[in-house]
Amino acid sequence: MSKKPFHLGWFTNFAVDEWATPFNGGGGDPWDGGFYVDMAKAMERACFDYIMLEDTLMISEAYGGTNEVYLKHNIMGPKADPSPLAALIGANTTHLGVVATFSTMAYPPFMLARLCSTLDSVCKGRFGWNIVTSGEDLAAENFGFDKLPPRQERYDMADEFVQLCLKLWGSWDPDAVVRDRATGTYADASKVRPIHFEGKYFKSRGPLNCVPSPQGRPAFVQAGGSPRGRQFAAQTADSIIAPSMGVAGLKAYRDDVRARAAAVGRNPDDIKVLFVVAPILGATEKEALEKAERIRSAPDYCEKALAMISAITDIDFSKFVLDAELPKLTTNGEQGSLDAFAQWGSGKTLRELTLEQVSRGLDGLIGTPDQVADRLGEVMEEVGGDGFLITRPFTANISRQYIHDICEGLVPALQRRGLARTSYTKTTLRETLREF
């Protein structure tokens, strides 16, 4: 087995913790952020590259045309704004990258550029922006639109949005702040300039009214699933969030985005593709299998799972028969997530597809830390890189127990095999991502 280390991130959101189980940390309130600061510190001890704070901008009604299931089971909500949590985590950690999700639909480019620059300063160069275009019409309605633009146009808008932000981040020279006591000059005006950007969708005079951040711009993270999304990610991202599927599918995805990156003149090695996985661990294989079966056999498992898939794809899966194959579907929501879930042509029923999602679609991730570490190493060797983005098992909420299983069980097993970093050697998030 290859001993090349791979990158590790964690995919979570500022949402409800495991409030309904006996192991809920006392059933405290997660909304002050303390739970997530503790989580980030555990991840930093385990030398994760970054924590990624997911976000959406609505309470979904995709499943059954109502928000009842979503609120009852706290699915995709309620959740809090990720930017204050990113600042809180950044101020309470030293090495861990902190990535927050901001939508190009919801923020004016000037405000987003200033927010990201400020957070990168608070995080001392460890901040990343997860670039999303939003995939739900209800989110568009919350911001005064009747519905989302078509996916192609959303990405065209995102291309221009990022171009404008880059101009704004470049409106201050890196050495513009001089703090010259002899002349009483804080910033050299000759090194700060308007940008006078005018595109098809956005317009801004500039310059930013905040100082340059340690990275100059945040690290860019993106989840491109559709062909147009992959193209955007290949052109823009430092790290890509990718759904898991069979190993051949993982390799095909990574090969595709690397080829697209090379075609636009980027070094493919500068892009780290992290596949979303949810290992389920036990002291013995039997214990891990029993944990997974408890999740799958819960009375509301299928309802919760399908409601989650519905929210992500903007398709009402309550309309389909559980024990039949899905018809071929398309969406203006997250087409890549839909394709990864549906496994078109596999012959699997909707129930089978749903049950497979407990560890997020990649087989072999239920077992002891050593078994799962071996499997992750095998997958990376076949795929070629670049790493994994850990998240909670499907339909479960995040818990201190699960964080402990990963950070104190799986990661040490990976480290013993030379598959995960044992220390941080770089200062900024972009440098950490490009270390290997």
N, C-alpha and C positions, 0 to 999 in steps of 0.2 A: 504493500500500500504506500502511496505517495505520502511523504512527510511534510509537504508544503502546507503551511498554515492557511486557513481561510478566515474570512471576516464574519463577525457576529453582530447583529443588531437586534433590537427588540421593538415589536410593533404593538402599541397600546393606545389608549385614549384616556382623556380626563373624564372618567365615567364612574359607574357604580362598581364597587368591589364585590367580593364574594360574601354578600350580606346575609344569605339565607342558609348557610351551612354551619355546622358546629365549629369549623376552623375559620372563623371570620375575624380574628383579631379583636374580639370584644364587640363587634358590630358598630364600630365607630363611624364617624362621618368622613367620607373621603374628600369632601369638597374644599377643605382647607389646604389640600395638596400634600400634607404630611406623609400619607401613605405612599405617594409617588416619589417623594424625596427619598424615603427609605428604600424603595424599589431601585431608584437610580443609584444609590450608594452600593447596594448589593451588586448591581450590574458593573459598576466601576471596579469593585474588588475583583470581579471576574474578568475584567479587561475587555468588555464589549466596546465595539467601535462607537455605537450610538444608540440612543433611545429615540424612537420615532413616535410622535404624538399625532395620531390620526384625528380627523375631524369631519363632520358633515354639518349642514346648516339647516336642518329641518327635523321634525318628528315624522317619521315615515308613515304613510298610509298605503304602501304598495301591496301589502298582504291583506286581502279581503276588503280593500277599500276603506279601512278604518285604522285609527292609531291604537285601538284597544290592545291588541296583542303586543305591540311594541312597548307600551307603557306598563302593561301587566308584568312582562318578563324583562323589563329594562333592556331592550334590544336596540342598539344604535342610539340610545338616549334613555334618560337625560344624560347630557354631557356638557362640560364647561369649556370655555374658550381656552385653546392651548397656549396662547402667548404668555399669560401670567405664569402658568405652570412651567413653561420653558425657562423663563427668567428665574423662577424659584429653584429649579433643578440646577441651572447653570451657576447660581450663586452658592449652591451647596455641594458642588462637585469640583474636581480639579482637572480631570482628564477626559471624562466621558463626553462624546458628542451629543448635542441636543437638537433634534429636528422637529419642527412644528409645521403643521399643514395649514396653508393659506390658499384660498381659491382665487383664481384670476377673474372669476365672475363677481366676487364679493368686495374686493378691495380696489380703490383707485391706485394706479401704479405708484404714484408719489408716496402715498401713505404706506403701502406695503414695503417699498424700498427703504423708507425711513425706519419702519418697525423692524425689518430684518437687520438693518445696520445697527440699530440700538441693541437688539438682542445679541448680535455677534460681539458687541462691546461688553455687554453684561456677562456673556459666556466666555470672554477672553479668547475669541477666535474659534470657538467650538460649536457654532450654530449652523444649522442647515435649514433650508426651506424645502418642504415637500410641496411641489408644484402640482396643483390639481385644477381642473376646469369645472368641477362639479358635474355630477351625472344624474341629478334628480330635478324634475320639473317643480316639485314642491319647494326646493331650495331657491329656484329662480323666482317663484312667486313671492317668497319672503323678501326678495330684493326689488320687487316692483315690476318684474317681467311676467308675461303671460306663460312662457315656457322657455326651455333652453334652446339655444341655437343648435343646428345639426352638429354632430361630432366634428366633421371636417372644419367647419367654421370656428368651433370652439378652440381647436388646436391652432388654426390660423391666428386667432386672437391671442392665444397664449404665446405663440412665437413673437408677435409684436410686443406683447406685454413684457416679456423677458428682455427683449432688445432695449426697450425704454428703461427698464430697471437697471440694466448694465450701464446705460448712458448716465443715469442718475448716480449710480455708485462711482462712476468715473468722473463726476463733476468736481470732485476734490482730488487734487494730487495727493499721493500718499504722504508727502512731506509738507502739506499745506499748513499744518499746525506747527508754528515755530516757537511760540512762547518766549519771545525775545524781550527780556526785561530792560535792556538798554534802550530800546525804541518804544517800549510799551505795546508791542504788537503780539497779539495772541495768534492770529492766522494771517497768512500772506494772501492778500486779495488777488494777486496775480495768478494764484494757483487754485482759485475757486471760480467757476464760470457757469453761466447758463448753458443749457443744451439745446433749447428751441426744437424739441422733438415734435414732429407732426406726422402721424401715420394714418392708416386707413381707419383704425379703431380708437387710437389714443393720442393724446396731445399733452405736452407738459413743457413748461419753460425751464424749470430747474433754476439753480442747483439745489441739491438737498441742503437742508439746514441743520444737519448733524455731521459730526466729524467722521472721517474714514474709519471703518472698523478694522480689527486686526487682520481679517482675511481679505479685506477689500470688497468682497462679495461673500454671501453665505455659500456653503456647499449646497449644490442642487441635487435634490432627490426627486424621483418621479416614478410613477407606476404606469408604464405604457403597455397595454395589452393588445389593442387593435393594431393593425398595420400603421395607421396614422399616429397612434399613440407611441408605438415603437420608434417611429421616425423622429418624433419630438424628443423622446428620451435619448435616442442615439445622438442627436444634435446638441443636447443641453445638459444631460444629467451627469453628476459625479457618481451617483449610486442609483440603481434601479430596483424598485420593489416588484417582484414577479410572483404570480401565484404558482403553487406547486401542482404538479401533475406527474405522470410517469417520467422515469429518468430520460427516456428518449425525447419527451416533450421539453424537459428542462434544457437539455443540450441544444435542441433545435432553437429554442427561444434565445439562449445566450449567443449561439452562433449567428443568429439573424441580427440581433442588435449590434453585435461587434462588426459584422459586415456593413451594416448601415453607417456605423460610426466611421469606419475606415473610408467609406465612399464620400463622406463629407469632410474628410481631411483630419479627423480626430485619431488619436492613438487609442485603439480599443482597450488597452490595458489601463487607461485612465478612468474607465467606467466599471464599477463594481456591481454586478448583478446579484442581489440577495433574494433567495427564494423563501417564501413564507411557509413555516412549518410549526407544528405544535406537538412536540414529543410528549409522550405520557410515560412516566418513569415509576419504577418500583424497586424495592430491594431485591425482588426476584421477578422473573418474567411473569409468573403466575399473578403476583400482586399487581403488576402493571396492566395485564390483560383484564383483571377484575375491575380496576379503575376505569378502563375504557368501556367495559361493558356496562358499568353503572351509569356512565354518561349516555350511552346509546339507548339503554333500556328505560330511561326516565320517561314517564308518561307524556311529557310535553316536548320531548327531544325533536321529533319531526316537525312539529308546529314551529318551534323556535328556530330550527335550522332553515326551514323554508322561508320564514319571515325574514331572516337575515339575508338569504340569497335574494329575496324579493327586493329588499331595501337597496342592495348593492346594484342590482341590475334594472330596477324599475319595472319588473315584470311580476304580475300577481300569480305566484305558484300555487295558491289555493285552488286555482281553476283546473289543475291537472290531476290525473289519477296517480296515486302513489305507486301502484304496482303495474304501471305501464311505462313504456319508453316515452320520452319527451318528443314532441314534434320539433323540427328545426326552428329555432327562434333567433331573432335579431333584436337589438335594442339601441336606443339613443343614449342609454346609460353605459355601464361598464361592460362592453362587449367582450373584452379579454377575460374578465372574471367569469362571465357567462360561459364562454367556450371551455375554460378550464374545468368548471363545475360539471357541464353537461356531457363532456367526453363523446361528442357526436360520433355515431356509428359504432359505439361499443356494445350496443344491445342491452345496456343496463337500464333497470327501471329507475324511476325517480326515487323510490325508497332506497335502493342500493346506492345510488349516487349520494344521497343524503347521509347514509350511515358511514360511507367512506370518508366523509369530511371531518370526522372527529379529530384526526391528526392532520387535517388540512390537505389531504389528497396525496401524500407521499407515503408509500408503504414502508414497513420496517421500523417505524418510529415508536413502537410500543414495546417496552422492555426495560432491562436494567440500564444504568448509565453506560456501562461498558458496551452493551449490545447496540444501543442507539448511537454511541460515538463511532463504533465500527461502521455502522450503516451510513452515517453522514459522511465519513471518510470515503467509503466506497462510491457514494453518489458524486461527491466532488471530484474524485479521480476520473470518473466516467464523463462527467459534464465538462470538466476543465476549470471550474471556479464558479463564482468568486466567494460564495458564502451563503449564510442563512439568516433569516429574520424570524426570530422566535416570537410566537404569539400564544395566547391561551387556547386550550382545546375548544373545538367548535361548540357553541351554545353555552360554554362555561364563562363565568366572570373571573377576573384576575384575582389571585389569592396569594397571601404571603407563603403559604405552603408550596404553591406551584413555583413561585420565584425561588424559594429555597431549593426545590428539586433541581431546577436548571442551573442556578449559580453555584450551588454547593455539591451537586452530583454530576450533571452532564458536562459542564465546562471543565472541571478538573480531569474528567476522563478524556476529554479532547486534548487538554494540555499535556497529559501524560503521553499521548500519541504524537505530539508535535503538530497538532492540527489547529490549535488556537493560541493566540498570543498570551504570554505570561506577564507582560509589562507593557507600559506605554513608553514610546521613545520619541514621539513627535508632539508638537504643541497645538497645531490647529486640526480641525476635523478633516479638511481636505488632505493634509499631509498624512494623517492617520490612515485614510482610505487608500492612499497611494503608496503606503509603506511596502506592501507586497501584493 
